[in-house]
Amino acid sequence: MQVQDVRVTIRVNRELKENAEALFNYLGLNMSNAVNIFLRKAVDQKGIPFPVNTGKKDVGALNANEVSATFITAVNHEIANKQKNGLPVARYDKKSKRAYLEYTDGAREYV
């Protein structure tokens, strides 16, 4: 079976392209070689062949106290947003062991 090459057209920022071409040239590659290496590696690994993240700290790198603190901060932020927008907040009454909605006026609606 004969392998057939196809043309792929992509759009990139001019400065990024120029910097990438300079790097690939230094490595003895051209853009086509570099893209083919990336695509082959992605197919082999069945994913992006390098970590892709948001730049935020990986939850796996946090200890239990940091995970708890991060979770509590996120929940408190969500509660504050709901209250600011006049929306009820879901809560739990430990004494009666029932969930309820707490409205901004303090009223409770048990569910």
C-alpha positions as CSV (number, residue, x, y, z in Angstrom):
1,M,0.0,0.0,0.0
2,Q,1.4,3.4,-1.0
3,V,1.3,6.2,1.5
4,Q,-0.3,9.3,0.1
5,D,0.6,12.7,1.5
6,V,-2.1,15.4,1.8
7,R,-1.8,19.2,2.3
8,V,-2.9,20.6,5.6
9,T,-3.4,24.3,5.9
10,I,-3.3,26.0,9.3
11,R,-3.4,29.6,10.5
12,V,-0.9,30.8,13.2
13,N,0.4,34.1,14.5
14,R,3.2,35.4,12.2
15,E,5.7,35.8,15.1
16,L,5.0,32.3,16.4
17,K,5.5,30.9,12.9
18,E,8.8,32.7,12.5
19,N,10.1,31.7,15.9
20,A,9.1,28.1,15.3
21,E,10.8,28.1,11.9
22,A,14.0,29.4,13.4
23,L,13.9,26.8,16.1
24,F,13.1,23.9,13.7
25,N,15.8,25.1,11.4
26,Y,18.3,25.1,14.2
27,L,17.2,21.5,14.9
28,G,17.7,20.5,11.3
29,L,13.9,20.4,10.6
30,N,11.4,22.3,8.6
31,M,7.8,23.1,9.6
32,S,6.4,20.1,7.8
33,N,8.8,17.7,9.6
34,A,8.0,19.2,13.0
35,V,4.3,19.0,12.5
36,N,4.6,15.4,11.3
37,I,6.6,14.5,14.4
38,F,4.0,16.1,16.6
39,L,1.1,14.3,14.8
40,R,2.9,10.9,14.9
41,K,3.6,11.3,18.6
42,A,0.0,12.3,19.3
43,V,-1.3,9.3,17.5
44,D,1.2,6.9,19.2
45,Q,0.3,8.3,22.7
46,K,-3.4,8.6,21.8
47,G,-3.4,12.2,23.1
48,I,-1.5,15.4,23.2
49,P,2.2,14.4,23.7
50,F,2.9,16.9,26.4
51,P,1.0,18.2,29.5
52,V,-1.7,20.8,28.7
53,N,-3.1,22.7,31.6
54,T,-4.5,26.0,32.8
55,G,-1.4,27.0,34.6
56,K,-3.2,26.5,37.9
57,K,-1.8,24.2,40.5
58,D,-2.6,20.5,39.9
59,V,-5.1,19.2,42.6
60,G,-3.0,16.0,42.7
61,A,-0.1,18.1,44.0
62,L,-2.1,19.4,46.9
63,N,-2.2,17.8,50.3
64,A,-5.5,17.0,52.0
65,N,-5.7,20.3,53.9
66,E,-5.0,22.3,50.7
67,V,-7.7,20.3,48.8
68,S,-10.2,21.0,51.7
69,A,-9.3,24.7,51.8
70,T,-9.6,25.0,48.0
71,F,-13.0,23.2,48.1
72,I,-14.3,25.4,50.9
73,T,-13.2,28.5,49.1
74,A,-15.0,27.4,45.9
75,V,-18.2,26.6,47.8
76,N,-18.1,29.9,49.7
77,H,-17.5,31.8,46.4
78,E,-20.5,30.0,44.8
79,I,-22.7,30.8,47.9
80,A,-21.7,34.5,47.7
81,N,-22.5,34.6,44.0
82,K,-25.9,33.0,44.5
83,Q,-26.8,35.4,47.4
84,K,-25.6,38.4,45.4
85,N,-27.9,37.4,42.6
86,G,-30.9,36.8,44.9
87,L,-30.8,33.0,44.4
88,P,-31.5,30.4,47.1
89,V,-28.6,28.4,48.5
90,A,-28.8,24.7,49.1
91,R,-28.0,23.7,52.7
92,Y,-28.3,20.8,55.1
93,D,-29.8,20.8,58.5
94,K,-27.7,18.3,60.6
95,K,-30.2,18.2,63.4
96,S,-33.2,17.2,61.3
97,K,-31.0,15.5,58.7
98,R,-32.8,17.3,55.9
99,A,-31.8,19.4,53.0
100,Y,-33.3,22.9,52.5
101,L,-33.1,26.0,50.4
102,E,-32.2,29.1,52.2
103,Y,-33.4,32.3,50.6
104,T,-31.7,35.7,50.8
105,D,-34.4,36.9,53.3
106,G,-33.4,33.9,55.6
107,A,-36.5,31.9,54.8
108,R,-36.0,28.1,54.6
109,E,-37.7,25.7,52.3
110,Y,-37.1,22.1,53.3
111,V,-37.0,19.5,50.5
